[in-house]
Amino acid sequence: MTQPAIHAFDFDGTLTYTDSFTAFLLWECGHAKVASTLAFKPYMLAGYLKTRDRGALKSHLLFNLLGRISRTNLEAKFVTFAQETGRKLFRPDAMQTWESVKTADTLRVIVTASPEMLVGQFGQMLGADRTIGTRLAFDAEDRLMPDLDGPNCRGDEKMNRLRAVYGNDLDLDSAYGDTSGDFDMIKAARNGHYRVFVKKP
């Protein structure tokens, strides 16, 4: 059976005009709390400057802001954020392309470095066939940990995750992205698009 063609979209900065993870943290905690957490726990930024590990920075910041929150409560916060934010984050020109590539024999997949639990709520809103993102880690009691479950989903990890789902012979028709973390995905597609969406809501 022939595999359906895949249209892969980065999320933050591509489908949206801003970073959804940062927007969630500011919505949930406020600017003051986010800023003070970074200021009074400088090891997070120091660690990032040393390793350039964006995934570690994200997971540590989320844990320091929300603590050992349960998976259920965290997901509920993500759902509410997506519902209240609605389509306010989406670029209108990106939405035009998103809708234009929808056919019966293609798949629209969001591939993002932001938490899969978060962006998945927007993926459902947009009718995405799948959302692939960075996976947060939870302990045996299903509470958030200051780690990730696997690598940060950027760079070559985006293609690793796509192949893990669709196989090594996946048919990647097009890919859209806006940072160096999308280059591997863009290069692998028959039709790669870099920073083609520029409009804001």
CYANA upper distance limits for C-alpha pairs under 8 A (distance plus 0.5 A):
  3 GLN  CA    170 LEU  CA      7.56
  3 GLN  CA    171 ASP  CA      7.20
  4 PRO  CA    105 ASP  CA      5.92
  4 PRO  CA    106 THR  CA      5.57
  4 PRO  CA    107 LEU  CA      7.02
  4 PRO  CA    171 ASP  CA      7.33
  5 ALA  CA    105 ASP  CA      7.40
  5 ALA  CA    106 THR  CA      5.27
  5 ALA  CA    107 LEU  CA      6.70
  5 ALA  CA    170 LEU  CA      8.32
  5 ALA  CA    171 ASP  CA      5.50
  5 ALA  CA    172 LEU  CA      6.43
  5 ALA  CA    173 ASP  CA      6.10
  6 ILE  CA    106 THR  CA      6.24
  6 ILE  CA    107 LEU  CA      5.27
  6 ILE  CA    108 ARG  CA      6.56
  6 ILE  CA    109 VAL  CA      7.46
  6 ILE  CA    170 LEU  CA      8.29
  6 ILE  CA    171 ASP  CA      6.46
  6 ILE  CA    172 LEU  CA      5.30
  6 ILE  CA    173 ASP  CA      5.97
  6 ILE  CA    174 SER  CA      7.34
  7 HIS  CA    101 VAL  CA      7.99
  7 HIS  CA    106 THR  CA      7.79
  7 HIS  CA    107 LEU  CA      6.58
  7 HIS  CA    108 ARG  CA      5.47
  7 HIS  CA    109 VAL  CA      6.64
  7 HIS  CA    172 LEU  CA      6.91
  7 HIS  CA    173 ASP  CA      6.27
  7 HIS  CA    174 SER  CA      5.33
  7 HIS  CA    175 ALA  CA      6.34
  8 ALA  CA    108 ARG  CA      6.63
  8 ALA  CA    109 VAL  CA      5.35
  8 ALA  CA    110 ILE  CA      6.28
  8 ALA  CA    111 VAL  CA      7.01
  8 ALA  CA    172 LEU  CA      7.91
  8 ALA  CA    174 SER  CA      6.71
  8 ALA  CA    175 ALA  CA      5.12
  8 ALA  CA    176 TYR  CA      6.88
  9 PHE  CA     14 THR  CA      7.82
  9 PHE  CA     15 LEU  CA      7.80
  9 PHE  CA    108 ARG  CA      8.11
  9 PHE  CA    109 VAL  CA      6.70
  9 PHE  CA    110 ILE  CA      5.31
  9 PHE  CA    111 VAL  CA      6.41
  9 PHE  CA    112 THR  CA      8.50
  9 PHE  CA    175 ALA  CA      6.25
  9 PHE  CA    176 TYR  CA      5.39
  9 PHE  CA    177 GLY  CA      6.99
 10 ASP  CA     14 THR  CA      6.29
 10 ASP  CA     15 LEU  CA      7.37
 10 ASP  CA    110 ILE  CA      6.29
 10 ASP  CA    111 VAL  CA      5.60
 10 ASP  CA    112 THR  CA      5.81
 10 ASP  CA    175 ALA  CA      8.39
 10 ASP  CA    176 TYR  CA      6.53
 10 ASP  CA    177 GLY  CA      5.59
 10 ASP  CA    178 ASP  CA      8.11
 10 ASP  CA    182 ASP  CA      7.71
 11 PHE  CA     15 LEU  CA      5.48
 11 PHE  CA     16 THR  CA      6.69
 11 PHE  CA    110 ILE  CA      6.87
 11 PHE  CA    111 VAL  CA      7.30
 11 PHE  CA    112 THR  CA      6.08
 11 PHE  CA    119 VAL  CA      8.38
 11 PHE  CA    177 GLY  CA      8.37
 12 ASP  CA     16 THR  CA      5.75
 12 ASP  CA     17 TYR  CA      7.35
 12 ASP  CA     18 THR  CA      6.43
 12 ASP  CA     19 ASP  CA      5.42
 12 ASP  CA     20 SER  CA      6.70
 12 ASP  CA    112 THR  CA      7.80
 12 ASP  CA    114 SER  CA      8.26
 13 GLY  CA     17 TYR  CA      5.33
 13 GLY  CA     18 THR  CA      5.88
 13 GLY  CA     19 ASP  CA      6.99
 13 GLY  CA    177 GLY  CA      8.30
 13 GLY  CA    178 ASP  CA      6.74
 14 THR  CA     91 ARG  CA      8.13
 14 THR  CA     94 ALA  CA      7.57
 14 THR  CA    176 TYR  CA      7.58
 14 THR  CA    177 GLY  CA      6.18
 14 THR  CA    178 ASP  CA      6.36
 14 THR  CA    195 ARG  CA      7.55
 14 THR  CA    197 PHE  CA      6.89
 15 LEU  CA     90 PHE  CA      6.09
 15 LEU  CA     91 ARG  CA      6.25
 15 LEU  CA     94 ALA  CA      5.90
 15 LEU  CA     95 MET  CA      7.53
 15 LEU  CA    197 PHE  CA      8.23
 16 THR  CA     20 SER  CA      8.28
 16 THR  CA     89 LEU  CA      5.59
 16 THR  CA     90 PHE  CA      4.72
 16 THR  CA     91 ARG  CA      5.77
 16 THR  CA     94 ALA  CA      8.44
 17 TYR  CA     89 LEU  CA      6.55
 17 TYR  CA     90 PHE  CA      6.82
 17 TYR  CA     91 ARG  CA      6.43
 17 TYR  CA    198 VAL  CA      8.43
 17 TYR  CA    199 LYS  CA      8.28
 17 TYR  CA    200 LYS  CA      6.55
 17 TYR  CA    201 PRO  CA      8.49
 18 THR  CA     23 ALA  CA      8.12
 18 THR  CA     89 LEU  CA      7.32
 19 ASP  CA     23 ALA  CA      6.68
 20 SER  CA     24 PHE  CA      6.55
 20 SER  CA     89 LEU  CA      8.37
 20 SER  CA    114 SER  CA      7.91
 20 SER  CA    119 VAL  CA      8.19
 21 PHE  CA     25 LEU  CA      6.84
 21 PHE  CA    114 SER  CA      6.62
 21 PHE  CA    115 PRO  CA      7.92
 21 PHE  CA    118 LEU  CA      8.13
 22 THR  CA     26 LEU  CA      6.74
 23 ALA  CA     27 TRP  CA      6.54
 24 PHE  CA     28 GLU  CA      6.46
 24 PHE  CA     78 PHE  CA      8.27
 24 PHE  CA     81 PHE  CA      7.26
 25 LEU  CA     29 CYS  CA      6.19
 25 LEU  CA     30 GLY  CA      7.60
 25 LEU  CA     34 VAL  CA      7.74
 25 LEU  CA     62 LEU  CA      8.22
 26 LEU  CA     30 GLY  CA      4.97
 26 LEU  CA     31 HIS  CA      5.97
 26 LEU  CA     34 VAL  CA      7.45
 27 TRP  CA     81 PHE  CA      8.15
 29 CYS  CA     33 LYS  CA      6.45
 29 CYS  CA     34 VAL  CA      7.09
 29 CYS  CA     65 LEU  CA      7.91
 30 GLY  CA     34 VAL  CA      6.94
 31 HIS  CA     35 ALA  CA      6.50
 32 ALA  CA     36 SER  CA      6.49
 33 LYS  CA     37 THR  CA      6.50
 33 LYS  CA     65 LEU  CA      8.37
 34 VAL  CA     38 LEU  CA      6.90
 34 VAL  CA     65 LEU  CA      7.85
 35 ALA  CA     39 ALA  CA      6.61
 36 SER  CA     40 PHE  CA      6.38
 37 THR  CA     41 LYS  CA      6.34
 37 THR  CA     61 LEU  CA      8.27
 37 THR  CA     64 ASN  CA      7.81
 37 THR  CA     65 LEU  CA      7.77
 38 LEU  CA     42 PRO  CA      6.45
 38 LEU  CA     44 MET  CA      7.66
 38 LEU  CA     45 LEU  CA      7.72
 38 LEU  CA     61 LEU  CA      8.24
 42 PRO  CA     46 ALA  CA      6.57
 43 TYR  CA     47 GLY  CA      6.22
 44 MET  CA     48 TYR  CA      6.81
 44 MET  CA     57 LEU  CA      6.52
 44 MET  CA     60 HIS  CA      7.51
 44 MET  CA     61 LEU  CA      7.97
 45 LEU  CA     49 LEU  CA      6.63
 45 LEU  CA     57 LEU  CA      7.66
 46 ALA  CA     50 LYS  CA      6.72
 47 GLY  CA     51 THR  CA      6.57
 47 GLY  CA     52 ARG  CA      8.12
 47 GLY  CA     53 ASP  CA      8.37
 47 GLY  CA     57 LEU  CA      8.24
 48 TYR  CA     52 ARG  CA      5.16
 48 TYR  CA     53 ASP  CA      5.97
 48 TYR  CA     54 ARG  CA      7.08
 48 TYR  CA     56 ALA  CA      8.02
 48 TYR  CA     57 LEU  CA      6.69
 53 ASP  CA     57 LEU  CA      7.11
 54 ARG  CA     58 LYS  CA      6.72
 54 ARG  CA    152 ASN  CA      7.86
 55 GLY  CA     59 SER  CA      6.72
 55 GLY  CA    113 ALA  CA      8.45
 55 GLY  CA    134 THR  CA      8.39
 55 GLY  CA    148 LEU  CA      7.68
 55 GLY  CA    151 PRO  CA      7.87
 55 GLY  CA    152 ASN  CA      5.42
 56 ALA  CA     60 HIS  CA      6.51
 56 ALA  CA    146 PRO  CA      8.49
 56 ALA  CA    147 ASP  CA      7.11
 56 ALA  CA    148 LEU  CA      7.74
 57 LEU  CA     61 LEU  CA      6.50
 58 LYS  CA     62 LEU  CA      6.62
 59 SER  CA     63 PHE  CA      6.64
 59 SER  CA    136 LEU  CA      7.69
 59 SER  CA    145 MET  CA      8.35
 59 SER  CA    146 PRO  CA      5.76
 59 SER  CA    147 ASP  CA      5.95
 59 SER  CA    148 LEU  CA      6.88
 60 HIS  CA     64 ASN  CA      6.54
 60 HIS  CA    146 PRO  CA      5.34
 60 HIS  CA    147 ASP  CA      7.29
 61 LEU  CA     65 LEU  CA      6.66
 61 LEU  CA    146 PRO  CA      8.50
 62 LEU  CA     66 LEU  CA      6.50
 62 LEU  CA     67 GLY  CA      8.14
 62 LEU  CA    146 PRO  CA      8.06
 63 PHE  CA     67 GLY  CA      5.30
 63 PHE  CA     68 ARG  CA      7.35
 63 PHE  CA    144 LEU  CA      7.35
 63 PHE  CA    145 MET  CA      7.02
 63 PHE  CA    146 PRO  CA      5.73
 64 ASN  CA    146 PRO  CA      8.35
 67 GLY  CA    144 LEU  CA      7.61
 68 ARG  CA    143 ARG  CA      5.74
 68 ARG  CA    144 LEU  CA      5.39
 68 ARG  CA    145 MET  CA      7.10
 69 ILE  CA     73 ASN  CA      7.07
 69 ILE  CA     74 LEU  CA      6.87
 69 ILE  CA    143 ARG  CA      5.92
 69 ILE  CA    144 LEU  CA      6.02
 70 SER  CA     74 LEU  CA      6.64
 70 SER  CA    142 ASP  CA      6.36
 70 SER  CA    143 ARG  CA      4.71
 70 SER  CA    144 LEU  CA      6.64
 71 ARG  CA     75 GLU  CA      6.52
 71 ARG  CA    138 PHE  CA      7.80
 71 ARG  CA    142 ASP  CA      6.32
 71 ARG  CA    143 ARG  CA      6.24
 71 ARG  CA    144 LEU  CA      7.12
 72 THR  CA     76 ALA  CA      6.70
 73 ASN  CA     77 LYS  CA      6.83
 74 LEU  CA     78 PHE  CA      6.86
 75 GLU  CA     79 VAL  CA      6.66
 75 GLU  CA    117 MET  CA      7.15
 75 GLU  CA    118 LEU  CA      7.92
 76 ALA  CA     80 THR  CA      6.73
 77 LYS  CA     81 PHE  CA      6.59
 78 PHE  CA     82 ALA  CA      6.68
 78 PHE  CA    117 MET  CA      7.82
 78 PHE  CA    118 LEU  CA      5.84
 78 PHE  CA    121 GLN  CA      7.54
 79 VAL  CA     83 GLN  CA      6.66
 79 VAL  CA    118 LEU  CA      8.13
 79 VAL  CA    121 GLN  CA      6.51
 80 THR  CA     84 GLU  CA      6.53
 81 PHE  CA     85 THR  CA      6.35
 82 ALA  CA     86 GLY  CA      6.17
 82 ALA  CA    121 GLN  CA      6.69
 82 ALA  CA    122 PHE  CA      6.67
 85 THR  CA     89 LEU  CA      7.67
 88 LYS  CA    201 PRO  CA      6.94
 89 LEU  CA    201 PRO  CA      7.46
 90 PHE  CA     94 ALA  CA      7.85
 90 PHE  CA     95 MET  CA      7.53
 90 PHE  CA    200 LYS  CA      7.89
 90 PHE  CA    201 PRO  CA      6.99
 91 ARG  CA     95 MET  CA      6.80
 91 ARG  CA    197 PHE  CA      7.63
 91 ARG  CA    198 VAL  CA      7.76
 91 ARG  CA    199 LYS  CA      6.01
 91 ARG  CA    200 LYS  CA      5.59
 91 ARG  CA    201 PRO  CA      6.20
 92 PRO  CA     96 GLN  CA      6.86
 92 PRO  CA    199 LYS  CA      6.77
 92 PRO  CA    200 LYS  CA      7.24
 92 PRO  CA    201 PRO  CA      6.73
 93 ASP  CA     97 THR  CA      7.05
 93 ASP  CA    197 PHE  CA      6.45
 93 ASP  CA    198 VAL  CA      7.82
 93 ASP  CA    199 LYS  CA      6.61
 94 ALA  CA     98 TRP  CA      6.55
 94 ALA  CA    197 PHE  CA      6.13
 95 MET  CA     99 GLU  CA      6.62
 96 GLN  CA    100 SER  CA      6.60
 97 THR  CA    101 VAL  CA      6.82
 98 TRP  CA    102 LYS  CA      7.49
 98 TRP  CA    108 ARG  CA      8.32
101 VAL  CA    106 THR  CA      8.19
101 VAL  CA    108 ARG  CA      8.30
102 LYS  CA    106 THR  CA      7.10
102 LYS  CA    107 LEU  CA      7.90
102 LYS  CA    108 ARG  CA      7.62
103 THR  CA    107 LEU  CA      8.39
107 LEU  CA    128 ALA  CA      8.31
107 LEU  CA    129 ASP  CA      6.40
108 ARG  CA    128 ALA  CA      5.95
108 ARG  CA    129 ASP  CA      5.97
108 ARG  CA    130 ARG  CA      7.61
109 VAL  CA    128 ALA  CA      6.34
109 VAL  CA    129 ASP  CA      6.26
109 VAL  CA    130 ARG  CA      5.53
109 VAL  CA    131 THR  CA      6.32
109 VAL  CA    132 ILE  CA      7.92
110 ILE  CA    123 GLY  CA      7.60
110 ILE  CA    128 ALA  CA      7.46
110 ILE  CA    130 ARG  CA      6.97
110 ILE  CA    131 THR  CA      5.23
110 ILE  CA    132 ILE  CA      6.53
110 ILE  CA    133 GLY  CA      8.45
111 VAL  CA    131 THR  CA      6.62
111 VAL  CA    132 ILE  CA      5.26
111 VAL  CA    133 GLY  CA      6.25
111 VAL  CA    153 CYS  CA      8.27
111 VAL  CA    158 LYS  CA      7.03
112 THR  CA    116 GLU  CA      7.99
112 THR  CA    119 VAL  CA      8.34
112 THR  CA    131 THR  CA      8.35
112 THR  CA    132 ILE  CA      6.79
112 THR  CA    133 GLY  CA      5.18
112 THR  CA    134 THR  CA      7.47
112 THR  CA    153 CYS  CA      6.73
112 THR  CA    154 ARG  CA      7.51
112 THR  CA    158 LYS  CA      8.12
113 ALA  CA    133 GLY  CA      5.91
113 ALA  CA    134 THR  CA      5.78
113 ALA  CA    152 ASN  CA      6.60
113 ALA  CA    153 CYS  CA      4.97
113 ALA  CA    154 ARG  CA      5.88
114 SER  CA    118 LEU  CA      7.85
114 SER  CA    119 VAL  CA      7.32
114 SER  CA    133 GLY  CA      6.42
114 SER  CA    134 THR  CA      6.19
114 SER  CA    153 CYS  CA      8.15
115 PRO  CA    119 VAL  CA      6.83
115 PRO  CA    133 GLY  CA      6.04
115 PRO  CA    134 THR  CA      5.18
115 PRO  CA    135 ARG  CA      6.29
115 PRO  CA    136 LEU  CA      7.07
116 GLU  CA    120 GLY  CA      5.99
116 GLU  CA    131 THR  CA      7.20
116 GLU  CA    132 ILE  CA      6.51
116 GLU  CA    133 GLY  CA      4.61
116 GLU  CA    134 THR  CA      5.89
116 GLU  CA    135 ARG  CA      6.29
116 GLU  CA    136 LEU  CA      8.36
117 MET  CA    121 GLN  CA      7.55
117 MET  CA    133 GLY  CA      8.41
117 MET  CA    135 ARG  CA      7.90
117 MET  CA    136 LEU  CA      8.38
118 LEU  CA    122 PHE  CA      8.00
119 VAL  CA    123 GLY  CA      6.65
119 VAL  CA    131 THR  CA      7.64
119 VAL  CA    133 GLY  CA      8.04
120 GLY  CA    124 GLN  CA      6.74
120 GLY  CA    130 ARG  CA      8.48
120 GLY  CA    131 THR  CA      5.98
120 GLY  CA    132 ILE  CA      8.40
121 GLN  CA    125 MET  CA      6.99
122 PHE  CA    126 LEU  CA      6.73
123 GLY  CA    127 GLY  CA      6.54
123 GLY  CA    128 ALA  CA      5.48
123 GLY  CA    129 ASP  CA      8.45
123 GLY  CA    130 ARG  CA      7.71
123 GLY  CA    131 THR  CA      6.59
124 GLN  CA    128 ALA  CA      6.50
132 ILE  CA    161 ARG  CA      7.73
132 ILE  CA    162 LEU  CA      8.26
133 GLY  CA    153 CYS  CA      6.21
134 THR  CA    148 LEU  CA      7.99
134 THR  CA    149 ASP  CA      8.27
134 THR  CA    150 GLY  CA      8.16
134 THR  CA    151 PRO  CA      7.65
134 THR  CA    152 ASN  CA      5.80
134 THR  CA    153 CYS  CA      5.42
135 ARG  CA    148 LEU  CA      6.45
135 ARG  CA    149 ASP  CA      5.67
135 ARG  CA    150 GLY  CA      7.19
135 ARG  CA    152 ASN  CA      8.24
136 LEU  CA    144 LEU  CA      7.98
136 LEU  CA    145 MET  CA      8.23
136 LEU  CA    147 ASP  CA      7.33
136 LEU  CA    148 LEU  CA      5.20
136 LEU  CA    149 ASP  CA      5.89
137 ALA  CA    144 LEU  CA      6.65
137 ALA  CA    145 MET  CA      6.02
137 ALA  CA    146 PRO  CA      7.90
137 ALA  CA    147 ASP  CA      6.17
137 ALA  CA    148 LEU  CA      5.31
137 ALA  CA    149 ASP  CA      5.16
138 PHE  CA    142 ASP  CA      5.59
138 PHE  CA    143 ARG  CA      5.47
138 PHE  CA    144 LEU  CA      5.00
138 PHE  CA    145 MET  CA      5.72
139 ASP  CA    143 ARG  CA      5.90
139 ASP  CA    144 LEU  CA      7.04
139 ASP  CA    145 MET  CA      6.82
148 LEU  CA    152 ASN  CA      7.96
151 PRO  CA    157 GLU  CA      7.68
152 ASN  CA    157 GLU  CA      7.75
153 CYS  CA    157 GLU  CA      5.74
153 CYS  CA    158 LYS  CA      5.96
153 CYS  CA    161 ARG  CA      8.29
154 ARG  CA    158 LYS  CA      5.86
154 ARG  CA    181 GLY  CA      5.43
154 ARG  CA    182 ASP  CA      7.19
155 GLY  CA    159 MET  CA      8.28
155 GLY  CA    180 SER  CA      7.65
155 GLY  CA    181 GLY  CA      4.70
155 GLY  CA    182 ASP  CA      6.25
155 GLY  CA    183 PHE  CA      7.17
155 GLY  CA    184 ASP  CA      6.36
155 GLY  CA    185 MET  CA      8.10
156 ASP  CA    160 ASN  CA      6.81
156 ASP  CA    181 GLY  CA      8.37
156 ASP  CA    184 ASP  CA      6.06
156 ASP  CA    185 MET  CA      7.90
157 GLU  CA    161 ARG  CA      6.53
158 LYS  CA    162 LEU  CA      6.78
158 LYS  CA    182 ASP  CA      8.14
158 LYS  CA    184 ASP  CA      8.07
158 LYS  CA    185 MET  CA      7.03
159 MET  CA    163 ARG  CA      6.55
159 MET  CA    184 ASP  CA      7.39
159 MET  CA    185 MET  CA      6.35
160 ASN  CA    164 ALA  CA      6.60
161 ARG  CA    165 VAL  CA      6.92
162 LEU  CA    166 TYR  CA      6.47
162 LEU  CA    167 GLY  CA      7.97
162 LEU  CA    170 LEU  CA      8.45
163 ARG  CA    167 GLY  CA      4.96
163 ARG  CA    168 ASN  CA      5.54
163 ARG  CA    169 ASP  CA      8.19
163 ARG  CA    170 LEU  CA      7.18
164 ALA  CA    168 ASN  CA      8.13
166 TYR  CA    170 LEU  CA      6.02
172 LEU  CA    188 ALA  CA      7.67
172 LEU  CA    189 ALA  CA      5.55
172 LEU  CA    190 ARG  CA      7.18
173 ASP  CA    189 ALA  CA      6.02
173 ASP  CA    190 ARG  CA      5.70
173 ASP  CA    191 ASN  CA      6.62
174 SER  CA    186 ILE  CA      7.99
174 SER  CA    189 ALA  CA      5.60
174 SER  CA    190 ARG  CA      6.37
174 SER  CA    191 ASN  CA      5.03
174 SER  CA    192 GLY  CA      6.12
174 SER  CA    193 HIS  CA      8.04
175 ALA  CA    185 MET  CA      6.86
175 ALA  CA    186 ILE  CA      5.59
175 ALA  CA    189 ALA  CA      6.33
175 ALA  CA    191 ASN  CA      7.05
175 ALA  CA    192 GLY  CA      5.55
175 ALA  CA    193 HIS  CA      6.57
176 TYR  CA    182 ASP  CA      8.27
176 TYR  CA    186 ILE  CA      6.98
176 TYR  CA    192 GLY  CA      6.79
176 TYR  CA    193 HIS  CA      5.30
176 TYR  CA    194 TYR  CA      6.47
176 TYR  CA    195 ARG  CA      8.04
176 TYR  CA    196 VAL  CA      8.36
177 GLY  CA    182 ASP  CA      5.82
177 GLY  CA    183 PHE  CA      8.10
177 GLY  CA    186 ILE  CA      7.58
177 GLY  CA    193 HIS  CA      7.05
177 GLY  CA    194 TYR  CA      5.73
177 GLY  CA    195 ARG  CA      6.64
178 ASP  CA    182 ASP  CA      7.23
178 ASP  CA    194 TYR  CA      5.96
178 ASP  CA    195 ARG  CA      5.17
179 THR  CA    183 PHE  CA      7.72
179 THR  CA    194 TYR  CA      8.37
179 THR  CA    195 ARG  CA      8.47
182 ASP  CA    186 ILE  CA      6.64
183 PHE  CA    187 LYS  CA      6.47
184 ASP  CA    188 ALA  CA      6.70
185 MET  CA    189 ALA  CA      7.01
186 ILE  CA    191 ASN  CA      8.03
186 ILE  CA    192 GLY  CA      5.03
186 ILE  CA    193 HIS  CA      7.02
186 ILE  CA    194 TYR  CA      7.97
187 LYS  CA    192 GLY  CA      6.73
188 ALA  CA    192 GLY  CA      8.26
